[in-house]
């Protein structure tokens, strides 16, 4: 992944939802602030790579002005070192915190924590990262149309050994992409091989019955960190 594509992906991973939500008239998925001219200009500058420091300063200013779109995007940039290290590595610690996080405490506060108090998407993104709230976060992300992010969080459930929870969670979601079959099949086969005591719900039984367990992609170990869609392409 090139650096330019990495920053584009970081933006689309958060805000591709906004376009879909508006098209479907789904207020739950709207990202307040993403429609403002200043936010769009800031994103365009950041994506261009012409002046990342100026772009990040503008985004931080927007975040401090309670622009939720800027808060969410800045929180994602802050957790991905390659997207900002070339700029922030040259800054003093205090300046770096002021640029990427909300002021407060020793190391500042993640803007996602701030946005989560006001926005459903931010709250779901946050919960999907928390062990105790992961399932709730995953279900809301699916509801909002954030399928890729929900699938990644589902992989985390698998790695935590919460196989039955993973199956029951995905069984509640309609119109799952093919990548979800890999997760379901791997979780269920692991349960069978390790003799885990699990009685699927009616919905889970129906979903498991429809799996093509002969797909060679399902033989790949789930401990490999590669994204699910790569397994279905046998890469």
N, C-alpha and C positions, 0 to 999 in steps of 0.2 A: 504494500500500500504506500503510495507516494505521500509526501507531506501535504501537498495541495489537496489530494483526494481525502486524506485523513480529516482535514478541517471541514471539507464539504460534507463528509459522512457524519461528523459530529453535529452539524447543523440539521441535516435531513433527518437524522435519527430522532431528533426532538421535535422538529416542526413540520415533518411530512404529515403528521396527524392533523395539523390545523387546517390544511387545505381539504382533506377528506371530511373533517368534521363540519366545515362550512358547507360543503357540497351536500351533506346528508342532513343539514339543519340540526346538528347535534351540539347544543350549547355546552354540554359537559366537556367536550373536547377542545373548545376554543382556548387559545393561549392569549390572554389579555396583554396588550402592548405590542404584539407582533405586527399589528396593522399600522403602527405609527411610522411616519416618514423617517424620524431620527433612528429608530431601531433598524429599519430596512437599510438606511444609508450606512449604519455602523456595521451591519452584517456584510454588506457589499464590500466595504473597505477591508474587513477581516478576511473574507474569502479571497480577495484579490492578492493579499499578502504584501501589499505596497508599504504599509506602515502598521505593523502589528501592535506596537506600543500605543499608538494613537487610537487604534481600534479598541484595544482592551480598556484603555482609559475611558473612552466614550461608553463602552458597555458597562463598566463599573459605575459610571455616573448615572446611567439609566437604571441600573439595579438599585442604586441608592435612592433613586427617585421613585421607587416602587413599581418599576416596569417588570412585571412577572416574566415576560418572555426573555428579557435580558438576564434576570436572575437565574432562570432555568438553564439557559445556554451557557452563561458564565460558570455555573456550577459544574457543568459537564467538561468545559475546557479546563477548569482548575484540577480535575481529577485525572486528566490525560497529559502527563508531562511533556511529550513531544509537541503538543500544540502550543505550549507557552514557554518552555524552558529556554529557548533561544533568546527570549526577551527577559523573563523573570530572573534568570541566573545572574544577570548583571545588576540586579536591584538589591538594595538592602532588605533585610527580612521584613521590616516594618512596611516598606513600600510594596513588597511582594504580596503581603497579606492584604493591604489596602486595595490592591489591584484585583485580586481574585476572590476575596472573601468579605463578608460583612464585618465591620469593626465590632470588637467586643471580645473580652477574654484574652488569654495569652496568645492564641493562634487565630483569632477571628472565628466566625461562624460560617458554615457552608450556606451559600445562597439557596440551595435546595431546601434546607430546613426552613428558611424564611418563606420561600414560595409555597411550601407545602401547607402552610397555615391558611392560604387563600385560594389555592388552585388544585383541582382534582388530579390533573396529570402529574404535577409535582409531588403530590401526596402519594400517588400510586408508585411513582418512580422511587421515592424514598422507602416506602413500605416493602417494595420488591427487593430491596437491599438488606432488609432487616430479617433476621431468622424468625423471630416471633410473628412478624406481620407479612411474611413473604407471600403466602397463599392469597391473602386479601389483595395485596398489591398486584399479583399476577392476574387475578380475575378482572380487576378494574382496568388494567392495561389492555387486556383482550377486548373489554367492553369499549374502550376508547379507540380501538383500532391500532394500538401499538403492538402488533403481533410479534415483530422481531425482538423487541425488548422483553415481551412477556415470555417468549421461548427461551431467551438467555437466562432469565430468572428461573425458569422451569428446570434448566440444566443444573442450576445451583441447588435446587431441591434434590435432584438425583445425586449430586455429589455429597450432599448431607445425609444420604441414606434414607431419605423420606420418600420411599418408592410408592407406597400405597397412597400417600397424600398427593403425589404427583399424578398418579393415575386418576384419582377421584377429582382432582382439580381440572385436569384436561377434559374429563368426561362431562363437565358442566358447560363446556364451551362449544358452541355451534360453529360449523364451517371452518374447522381447523385446517391449516395447510398441511401438505405432505410431510413436512419436517417433524410435525408433532407425532406422526406414526412411529418415527424412529425413537422418540422419547418414550412413547407408550410401550412399544415392543421391547426395548432394552430394559425398562423398569420391570415389566411383567416377567420377562425371561429370567431376570436376576432373582426375582421373588421365587420363581419356580425352582431354580437351581440351588438356592440357599435355604429352601424349605421355610420361608417366612410365613407366619400365620396371617393370612389375608383373605377375607371374603369380599369380593367386589360387589359394589352396589349394582342395582339393575342397569343404571345408565353406563357404568363402567363395563359391565359384562357385554352390553351391546357394542360399545366402542372397541373393546378388545376382540370381539368376535369378527369384526370387520377388518382386522389387520392382515396384511400379507406377510406372514412370518417367514416365508421362503425368500424374501428380498435379501440378497447377499449383503446389502448395506447394513442390515441389522446385526451382522456378526461382528461389527467393529466395536471395540471396547469403548464404553462411555466415559472412561477416564481421560481419553484424548481430548485436549481442549479445543479442537477444531469445531467451528460452528456446525450445527446440525445439518444445514442444507448441503454441506460438502459430502456427508455420508450418503445422501440420496443420489448424489452424482458419482459415487464410488471414487472420489478423489483421494 
